[in-house]
Amino acid sequence: MAMNKYPIDGNVLAPLFKRFPELNVQQIAIGMGINPALMRQYVGGKKHPSIDRLIDIENYLHELGAELQKIKL
């Protein structure tokens, strides 16, 4: 995973969403088809996503970034 500047043994999602407050946890979850309450638990550290789920989240964020880069104003 490319989020290596965040601690691997801890909650990697909380610092990510803190660093980018523009990212809405609920909307990211909905876009991915994840239950928003479960995603909030991941971010809050109450539940721990599997490595596969973390990869899914990372891939979704990369796809979102690619879509944002296509915007022409």
C-alpha positions, 0 to 999 in steps of 0.5 A, a space after each residue: 500500500 502506498 500510504 506508508 507514511 501512516 503507521 501500519 500497526 495503527 489506524 491508517 484511516 484516521 490520519 488520512 481523513 484528518 489530513 484531507 478534511 475535504 474527504 467526506 467519510 460517509 460519501 466515500 463509503 457510499 461511493 464504495 458501497 460500504 456501509 457508512 457506519 462501518 466506515 466511520 468505525 474504521 476511521 474511528 478505530 473501533 473496527 479494523 479493516 482487512 488488508 484487502 479492504 484497505 487496498 479497496 479504499 486506497 484504490 477508490 481514492 486513487 480512482 477519485 483522484 484520477 477523476 478529479 484530475 480530468 476536470 477542466 474549468 
